[in-house]
Amino acid sequence: EMSAAGSKYIDTEVENAINGVKQMKTLMDKTSKDHQAILHTLEETKRRKEEAVQLAQEKEQELAEKQEVCNETMLALWEECKPCLKHTCMRFYSRTCRSGSGLVGRQLEEFLNRSSPFSIWVNGERIDSLLERDQRQERQLEDLEERFGLLEDGVDDIFQDSTQVYGHIYPFFRAPFGGFREAFRPPVQHVRLPLRSQRFSRDLHPFFQHPHRGFHNLFQPLFEMTQRMLEEAQGGWEHPLGAFGPGRVLAAGQESRNFSDDRMVCREIRRNSAGCLRMRDECEKCREILSVDCWQADPAQSQLREQLEDALRLAERFTRRYDDLLRAFQAEMLNTTALLDQLNRQFGWVSRLANLTQGTDGFLQVTTVLSKTPNLEDPSAPPDTQVTVQLFDSEPLVLTVPGDISWDDPRFMETVAEQALQHYKQ
């Protein structure tokens, strides 16, 4: 009789937990639909961004083919510009950045030797920056997609295991839980847009087999990393020349103290020596390259230059839009994983019952009930009761019920069952 009363309480808790898993599945399905919409918008933004970059590259090539008229003047200035540019960039790097000046110096030397003054004249580092940003954005999206797939698969695993639990104990369900039959159907197959590198296939069970590990820990390191990258990128767009923008030419020996911009420039120089071209305003001969009038003999170059600038502005606008969409994707995942983590901690334990069957006497078996020795400090107080039970597949548990709850009180077995379930969850 005690076992039956305890199992009645456990049955209700199992039903409530299955209801909670259903909430997890519903939340994941809704998030997956929103996720598909974000992916389609990302693809469209990426397509338009790539078209703009391609147009800019075409206009840059056309200008390069027409630059013969300026070659002699530019090359002479370039030979005087290069040593100043290298000295200025390395002085900034060695004073401001933490390490690696030797490697950066060799990379910069190679970059300047294979570059032409034309790269300064057409702001060529903007195209390099766009191409590099595109690669970083692609890596971020692939990382986010991989982890989103793990999240979906993890919820599906919990849901399918709970489906088996439901199938085992369905005859024992009371209304309104009988209406769950329609809820436990095969999960909808989600179609993701193809990425350049396929998402890794991983064994999920070591991570998800214990409900209290939660989902949140799977994403936190990625969020911290990508948030830093996106903040740095945003700073680069807001201050496109970093500490060396127009009107900020530094006097000899003077150092920039804008640390936010300095860190951004340090990272860019380490990744791409073209970042040193941002410091062209520091060198007189480099500035003179910018003032060379290459279109007096060929006015068509002026139009090409304007078209190049228009294409670059458009590409940068779509790149910023892509960053915004990645942030939205991150925020969606962060909010969803927090909610799923909360639901999983509360209800995910039920999925562990997938391989169990309910015995004839229910999930909770009471084996012994003993009155404990009276309390010597208060002999008049009723002695506590010691109850030994087995819940599901657990080892026998020895629990204590306060002496003021009698054996025939409905609260007695509710207290026993609640304690047993808490031990099982832990």
Buried (B, 14 or more C-beta within 10 A) or exposed (E): EBBEBBBBBBBEBBBEBBBBBBBBBEBBBEBBEEBBEBBEBBEEBBEBBBBBBEBBBBBBEBBBEBBEBBBEBBEBBBEBBBEBBBEBBBBBBBEBBEEBBEEBBEBBBEBBEEBBBBBBBBBBBBBBBBEBBBEBBBBBBBBBBBBBBBBBBBBBBBBBBBBBBBEBBEEBBEEEBEEBEEBBEEBEEBEBEEEEEEBEEEEBEEBBEEBEBBBBEBBEEBBEEBEEBBBBBBBBBEBBBBBBBEEBEBEEEEEBEBEEBBBBBBBBBBBBBBBBBBBBBBBEBBBBBBEBEBBEEBEEBEEBBEBBBBBBEBBBBBBBBBBEBBBBBBEBBBEBBBBBBBBBBBBBBBBBBBEBEBEEEBBBBBEEBEEEEBEEEEEEEBBBBBBBBBBBEEEEBEBEBEBEBEEEEEEBBBBBBBBBBEBBBE
